[in-house]
């Protein structure tokens, strides 16, 4: 839907999905991306932040296993959410919060294939 330019329909469908499954990571990531396209950094931060928080809580419950490589398909939505979160935080002037997220990410995957660390260095 997003690729076809139907972002309003995609937005509504994703919101509906979250009403049924509020912890649906990929839905939060997609809503965050839509919010960024709409220049709504605050809403984007909310969705990316929720997705990031869900994974961090799961990792902590599992004893904080490391590393968490981006290259594994199941980890990609987390890192996409983290990238969006750092970008949103920087847009909102919350540089220290963005750096804190980057510190956490560096420990999980030091290779930083999405270039998240560079976003926080602006």
LUMTOR-378729 format. One record per residue: x, y, z of N, C-alpha, C in turn. Coordinates in Angstrom, 2 decimals, padded with zeros to 5 digits. Example, Ala and Ser with C-alpha at 12.3 -4.5 7.8 and 13.67 -1.06 7.14 Angstrom:
nx | ny | nz | cax | cay | caz | cx | cy | cz
013.19 | -005.69 | 007.80 | 012.30 | -004.50 | 007.80 | 013.20 | -003.30 | 007.80
012.85 | -002.25 | 007.08 | 013.67 | -001.06 | 007.14 | 012.90 | 000.03 | 007.87
This chain:
nx | ny | nz | cax | cay | caz | cx | cy | cz
000.81 | -001.19 | 000.00 | 000.00 | 000.00 | 000.00 | 000.86 | 001.26 | 000.00
001.90 | 001.27 | 000.83 | 002.78 | 002.43 | 000.89 | 003.49 | 002.62 | -000.45
004.00 | 001.53 | -000.99 | 004.69 | 001.62 | -002.28 | 003.78 | 002.10 | -003.39
002.48 | 001.83 | -003.28 | 001.51 | 002.25 | -004.29 | 001.01 | 003.67 | -004.02
001.54 | 004.32 | -002.98 | 001.14 | 005.68 | -002.67 | -000.12 | 005.78 | -001.83
-000.57 | 004.68 | -001.31 | -001.79 | 004.65 | -000.48 | -001.44 | 004.70 | 001.00
-000.74 | 005.76 | 001.40 | -000.26 | 005.82 | 002.78 | -001.40 | 005.97 | 003.79
-002.46 | 006.65 | 003.42 | -003.59 | 006.79 | 004.36 | -004.23 | 005.44 | 004.65
-004.41 | 004.65 | 003.61 | -004.99 | 003.31 | 003.80 | -004.02 | 002.45 | 004.60
-002.74 | 002.51 | 004.25 | -001.74 | 001.75 | 004.99 | -001.74 | 002.15 | 006.46
-001.80 | 003.45 | 006.71 | -001.83 | 003.95 | 008.09 | -003.02 | 003.35 | 008.84
-004.19 | 003.43 | 008.24 | -005.39 | 002.91 | 008.90 | -005.29 | 001.41 | 009.17
-004.77 | 000.66 | 008.21 | -004.61 | -000.78 | 008.38 | -003.61 | -001.10 | 009.49
-002.52 | -000.37 | 009.53 | -001.51 | -000.59 | 010.56 | -002.04 | -000.24 | 011.94
-002.81 | 000.83 | 012.04 | -003.42 | 001.19 | 013.33 | -004.38 | 000.10 | 013.77
-005.15 | -000.43 | 012.83 | -006.06 | -001.53 | 013.15 | -005.27 | -002.74 | 013.64
-004.18 | -003.08 | 012.95 | -003.35 | -004.20 | 013.38 | -002.85 | -004.01 | 014.81
-002.44 | -002.78 | 015.12 | -001.95 | -002.51 | 016.48 | -003.07 | -002.57 | 017.51
-004.29 | -002.29 | 017.10 | -005.41 | -002.41 | 018.04 | -005.64 | -003.87 | 018.43
-005.30 | -004.77 | 017.52 | -005.43 | -006.20 | 017.78 | -004.17 | -006.79 | 018.41
-003.03 | -006.25 | 018.03 | -001.74 | -006.76 | 018.51 | -000.81 | -005.57 | 018.77
-000.92 | -004.95 | 019.93 | -000.17 | -003.71 | 020.20 | 001.35 | -003.87 | 020.21
001.84 | -005.09 | 020.26 | 003.28 | -005.32 | 020.27 | 003.82 | -005.76 | 018.92
003.09 | -005.48 | 017.86 | 003.50 | -005.87 | 016.50 | 004.60 | -004.91 | 016.05
005.82 | -005.37 | 016.19 | 007.02 | -004.56 | 015.95 | 007.03 | -003.93 | 014.56
006.81 | -004.72 | 013.53 | 006.89 | -004.21 | 012.17 | 005.83 | -003.14 | 011.89
004.67 | -003.24 | 012.51 | 003.63 | -002.23 | 012.33 | 004.09 | -000.89 | 012.91
004.73 | -000.93 | 014.07 | 005.26 | 000.30 | 014.66 | 006.34 | 000.91 | 013.76
007.18 | 000.06 | 013.19 | 008.23 | 000.56 | 012.31 | 007.60 | 001.24 | 011.09
006.64 | 000.60 | 010.47 | 006.00 | 001.18 | 009.28 | 005.27 | 002.47 | 009.61
004.59 | 002.52 | 010.75 | 003.92 | 003.77 | 011.15 | 004.93 | 004.87 | 011.44
006.07 | 004.49 | 011.99 | 007.13 | 005.47 | 012.22 | 007.64 | 006.04 | 010.90
007.81 | 005.17 | 009.91 | 008.26 | 005.63 | 008.59 | 007.24 | 006.55 | 007.94
005.97 | 006.21 | 008.07 | 004.92 | 007.07 | 007.53 | 004.93 | 008.42 | 008.22
005.11 | 008.42 | 009.53 | 005.15 | 009.68 | 010.28 | 006.34 | 010.53 | 009.84
007.48 | 009.91 | 009.60 | 008.64 | 010.67 | 009.11 | 008.35 | 011.29 | 007.75
007.69 | 010.54 | 006.88 | 007.32 | 011.09 | 005.57 | 006.39 | 012.28 | 005.70
005.58 | 012.27 | 006.76 | 004.66 | 013.38 | 007.02 | 005.30 | 014.48 | 007.86
006.61 | 014.41 | 008.07 | 007.36 | 015.38 | 008.88 | 006.84 | 015.49 | 010.31
006.41 | 014.36 | 010.87 | 005.93 | 014.33 | 012.25 | 006.93 | 013.53 | 013.09
008.02 | 014.19 | 013.46 | 009.09 | 013.51 | 014.20 | 008.62 | 013.03 | 015.57
007.69 | 013.73 | 016.17 | 007.21 | 013.33 | 017.50 | 006.43 | 012.01 | 017.41
005.54 | 011.89 | 016.44 | 004.80 | 010.65 | 016.27 | 005.75 | 009.52 | 015.85
006.68 | 009.83 | 014.97 | 007.66 | 008.83 | 014.54 | 008.45 | 008.32 | 015.74
008.89 | 009.24 | 016.59 | 009.63 | 008.84 | 017.80 | 008.79 | 007.90 | 018.66
007.51 | 008.17 | 018.74 | 006.63 | 007.31 | 019.53 | 006.58 | 005.89 | 019.00
006.40 | 005.75 | 017.71 | 006.31 | 004.40 | 017.13 | 007.67 | 003.70 | 017.14
008.71 | 004.39 | 016.70 | 010.03 | 003.77 | 016.72 | 010.45 | 003.45 | 018.15
010.16 | 004.36 | 019.06 | 010.52 | 004.15 | 020.46 | 009.81 | 002.96 | 021.06
008.54 | 002.78 | 020.71 | 007.79 | 001.62 | 021.23 | 008.40 | 000.32 | 020.70
008.72 | 000.29 | 019.41 | 009.32 | -000.92 | 018.83 | 010.67 | -001.21 | 019.49
011.48 | -000.18 | 019.65 | 012.79 | -000.32 | 020.29 | 012.63 | -000.85 | 021.72
011.70 | -000.25 | 022.44 | 011.45 | -000.63 | 023.83 | 011.00 | -002.09 | 023.95
010.15 | -002.54 | 023.04 | 009.68 | -003.92 | 023.07 | 010.85 | -004.90 | 022.97
011.77 | -004.62 | 022.08 | 012.91 | -005.53 | 021.90 | 013.87 | -005.44 | 023.09
014.13 | -004.24 | 023.56 | 015.04 | -004.10 | 024.71 | 014.48 | -004.86 | 025.91
013.19 | -004.76 | 026.15 | 012.58 | -005.50 | 027.27 | 012.71 | -007.01 | 027.07
012.50 | -007.47 | 025.84 | 012.63 | -008.90 | 025.56 | 014.08 | -009.36 | 025.76
015.03 | -008.55 | 025.32 | 016.44 | -008.89 | 025.50 | 016.79 | -008.95 | 026.98
016.32 | -007.98 | 027.75 | 016.61 | -007.98 | 029.19 | 015.99 | -009.20 | 029.86
014.79 | -009.57 | 029.46 | 014.13 | -010.75 | 030.03 | 014.89 | -012.03 | 029.68
015.61 | -012.01 | 028.57 | 016.38 | -013.18 | 028.13 | 017.82 | -013.15 | 028.65
018.14 | -012.20 | 029.52 | 019.48 | -012.13 | 030.07 | 020.46 | -011.32 | 029.24
019.94 | -010.46 | 028.38 | 020.75 | -009.54 | 027.55 | 021.79 | -010.26 | 026.70
021.34 | -011.20 | 025.86 | 022.30 | -011.90 | 025.00 | 022.95 | -010.95 | 023.99
024.23 | -011.20 | 023.73 | 024.97 | -010.40 | 022.75 | 025.91 | -011.33 | 022.01
026.24 | -011.07 | 020.81 | 025.78 | -009.96 | 019.99 | 024.38 | -010.22 | 019.44
023.83 | -009.20 | 018.82 | 022.53 | -009.27 | 018.17 | 022.74 | -008.75 | 016.74
023.23 | -009.60 | 015.86 | 023.62 | -009.12 | 014.54 | 022.45 | -008.70 | 013.66
022.62 | -007.57 | 013.02 | 021.62 | -007.06 | 012.08 | 021.37 | -008.05 | 010.94
022.41 | -008.77 | 010.55 | 022.31 | -009.65 | 009.39 | 021.27 | -010.75 | 009.53
020.88 | -011.09 | 010.75 | 019.82 | -012.09 | 010.95 | 018.47 | -011.43 | 010.66
017.69 | -012.04 | 009.81 | 016.43 | -011.46 | 009.33 | 015.53 | -011.03 | 010.48
015.43 | -011.82 | 011.51 | 014.56 | -011.50 | 012.64 | 014.98 | -010.26 | 013.42
016.24 | -009.85 | 013.28 | 016.74 | -008.68 | 014.01 | 016.58 | -007.37 | 013.23
016.33 | -007.46 | 011.94 | 016.29 | -006.26 | 011.10 | 015.24 | -005.25 | 011.53
014.00 | -005.66 | 011.85 | 013.03 | -004.65 | 012.27 | 013.47 | -003.86 | 013.51
014.16 | -004.54 | 014.43 | 014.65 | -003.84 | 015.61 | 015.63 | -002.74 | 015.23
016.59 | -003.07 | 014.38 | 017.58 | -002.08 | 013.99 | 016.97 | -000.98 | 013.13
015.96 | -001.30 | 012.33 | 015.27 | -000.27 | 011.56 | 014.53 | 000.67 | 012.51
013.92 | 000.11 | 013.54 | 013.25 | 000.94 | 014.55 | 014.26 | 001.81 | 015.27
015.40 | 001.24 | 015.62 | 016.44 | 002.01 | 016.33 | 016.95 | 003.15 | 015.46
017.15 | 002.89 | 014.18 | 017.60 | 003.94 | 013.27 | 016.57 | 005.06 | 013.21
015.31 | 004.70 | 013.07 | 014.25 | 005.70 | 013.05 | 014.16 | 006.46 | 014.36
014.36 | 005.77 | 015.45 | 014.32 | 006.41 | 016.76 | 015.44 | 007.43 | 016.89
016.65 | 007.05 | 016.52 | 017.78 | 007.98 | 016.61 | 017.54 | 009.19 | 015.71
017.08 | 008.94 | 014.50 | 016.78 | 010.05 | 013.58 | 015.72 | 010.99 | 014.18
014.65 | 010.41 | 014.70 | 013.58 | 011.22 | 015.30 | 014.06 | 012.01 | 016.50
014.83 | 011.37 | 017.34 | 015.36 | 012.07 | 018.52 | 016.24 | 013.24 | 018.11
017.04 | 013.04 | 017.10 | 017.89 | 014.14 | 016.61 | 017.03 | 015.27 | 016.06
016.00 | 014.94 | 015.32 | 015.09 | 015.95 | 014.77 | 014.41 | 016.75 | 015.89
014.16 | 016.11 | 017.00 | 013.50 | 016.75 | 018.13 | 014.48 | 017.44 | 019.08
015.76 | 017.42 | 018.74 | 016.77 | 018.09 | 019.56 | 017.17 | 017.30 | 020.80
016.86 | 016.04 | 020.83 | 017.18 | 015.20 | 021.99 | 018.44 | 014.39 | 021.70
019.54 | 015.10 | 021.54 | 020.80 | 014.49 | 021.13 | 021.34 | 013.49 | 022.14
021.23 | 013.79 | 023.42 | 021.76 | 012.86 | 024.41 | 020.97 | 011.55 | 024.41
019.67 | 011.62 | 024.27 | 018.85 | 010.40 | 024.19 | 019.24 | 009.58 | 022.96
019.50 | 010.27 | 021.84 | 019.94 | 009.57 | 020.63 | 021.28 | 008.89 | 020.86
022.18 | 009.55 | 021.54 | 023.50 | 008.97 | 021.83 | 023.37 | 007.77 | 022.77
022.44 | 007.84 | 023.71 | 022.22 | 006.72 | 024.63 | 021.75 | 005.48 | 023.86
020.85 | 005.68 | 022.90 | 020.40 | 004.57 | 022.07 | 021.58 | 004.01 | 021.28
022.41 | 004.89 | 020.74 | 023.58 | 004.46 | 019.96 | 024.54 | 003.64 | 020.80
024.73 | 004.02 | 022.05 | 025.62 | 003.25 | 022.93 | 025.11 | 001.83 | 023.11
023.80 | 001.72 | 023.29 | 023.19 | 000.39 | 023.46 | 023.34 | -000.43 | 022.19
023.14 | 000.21 | 021.04 | 023.24 | -000.49 | 019.77 | 024.66 | -000.94 | 019.46
025.63 | -000.12 | 019.82 | 027.03 | -000.45 | 019.54 | 027.43 | -001.75 | 020.23
026.87 | -001.99 | 021.40 | 027.17 | -003.23 | 022.11 | 026.48 | -004.43 | 021.45
025.34 | -004.19 | 020.82 | 024.58 | -005.29 | 020.22 | 025.13 | -005.70 | 018.85
025.50 | -004.72 | 018.04 | 026.08 | -005.01 | 016.73 | 027.07 | -003.89 | 016.39
028.32 | -004.08 | 016.77 | 029.33 | -003.04 | 016.55 | 029.58 | -002.69 | 015.08
029.17 | -003.56 | 014.15 | 029.42 | -003.30 | 012.73 | 028.55 | -002.15 | 012.20
027.45 | -001.85 | 012.84 | 026.57 | -000.72 | 012.49 | 026.29 | -000.63 | 010.99
025.70 | -001.68 | 010.41 | 025.48 | -001.69 | 008.96 | 024.50 | -000.63 | 008.46
023.66 | -000.09 | 009.31 | 022.71 | 000.94 | 008.89 | 023.25 | 002.36 | 009.10
024.46 | 002.47 | 009.64 | 025.04 | 003.79 | 009.85 | 024.33 | 004.62 | 010.90
023.80 | 003.95 | 011.90 | 023.03 | 004.64 | 012.94 | 023.93 | 005.57 | 013.76
025.15 | 005.15 | 014.02 | 026.05 | 005.96 | 014.84 | 026.32 | 007.32 | 014.18
026.42 | 007.33 | 012.86 | 026.67 | 008.59 | 012.13 | 025.52 | 009.58 | 012.28
024.29 | 009.07 | 012.41 | 023.13 | 009.95 | 012.54 | 023.25 | 010.77 | 013.81
023.70 | 010.16 | 014.88 | 023.80 | 010.84 | 016.17 | 025.01 | 011.76 | 016.26
025.89 | 011.70 | 015.28 | 027.09 | 012.56 | 015.30 | 026.87 | 013.85 | 014.55
025.68 | 014.07 | 014.02 | 025.42 | 015.32 | 013.29 | 025.46 | 016.50 | 014.21
